[in-house]
Amino acid sequence: MYTNALSIDETEEYFGPLYPYVCDDKITDIDYNGAAIWLTDCDNSRFKSELSLSDDFIEQFTQRVANTVSRPFHKHSPVLEAETGRLRITIVHESVAISGRSICIRNAPDN
């Protein structure tokens, strides 16, 4: 696995429908399991989001992250990791994730 610093702004254009969760300092984890988005907050409460992500968005977001860190992402390189100043992003390829492509975003907001 390889981690690399992202040189991006944490913008709505980059994170798309996930952007409101990325900006929410009360959300610590955004997990997509191939079917649903699960959120964890500062109180360690875990709940399912009503938001659904399209396959097109998942593919575009994955390619955006892979291109930003200049790392491959496919079944032979199935884990993609990246960091911003406060976010850690991990994407796991559907060939090794039971429920489909998975995305984990850990938000470490400034306190």
N, C-alpha and C positions, 0 to 999 in steps of 0.2 A: 504494500500500500504506500501511497505517496501523498504527502500533503504539501500544498503550495499556497502562498498568499495571493488572494485575488486583488487585482487592482481595479476594482469597480466601485461605483456608487451603489448603495443599497436603494435602488429605485424601483418604482412600480413597473417600469418598462422591463427591467431585468427579472424581477420576481413574479410578475403577472398577478394572478389571483391570490398568490401566497403573501403578497406585499402587506396587507393589513395585519397579518400575524407576525411578520418580520418586524414591523414597526411597533408592535404592542410590547412594551417593556414587562408586562405581566406574563407573557407567554415565554416559557423557557425552551420548549421543544415542539417542533412541528414534524410529525411523522406521517409519511404517506406509505401505505403498505401494498400499493398496487390497486386498491379498491376504495379506500377511505382515508381521510385525514384525521389523525388523532392529535390533540393538543394537550400539553402539560403546562400548568401555570406555576407561579411562584409558591403557591400553597401545596404543590405536588398533587393537585387534583388533575385527573386525566379525563378528557371528554372528547366525544366525536364531533367533528365539524359537519355542518350541513352542506358545505361546499364540495363540489365534485370537480375533478380535474380531467380535462380531455386528454386523449392520447397524443394529440398534436402538441398541447402545451408540455406534457411530460417529455416528449422527444426534443422539442425546442429548448426547454430549460436544460436538459442534459447536455445537448450540444453546445449551448451557451457556456455552461460551466467547463466542459471539456476543452473548448476552444480558448477560454480565458486562461486556463492553467496549462494549456498545450500538452494535454495528456490524452492517451487513447481510452476509449470506453467501448468494449465489446465482450463477447463471451470468453475471450482469452485474457482479457484485462477487465474483470467484472466489477471492480470497486474503484470509484472515482472519489477523491477527497480534495477539499479546498477550504480555505479560510479567508475571512475578511477580518477586520479589526475586532469584531464582536460575534461573528457567526462561524460555525463549523458546519460544513455541508458534506454529507456522504450520500452517494448514489450507488445502489447495488443493482447489477444487471439481472434481468429476468431469468437468465439461465441458471442462476444460483439462488434466487429468491423465490420461495414457494408460491407466493401470491402475486408475483409480477414485479416489475421494476419498483424499487423502494427508494424513497428519499427521506433523509433525516437531516433536519436543520436544528442545530443547537444554538440558542440565542443567549449570550452572556451579557445582558444589558449593564450599563454603568449604574452603580447604586449611589 
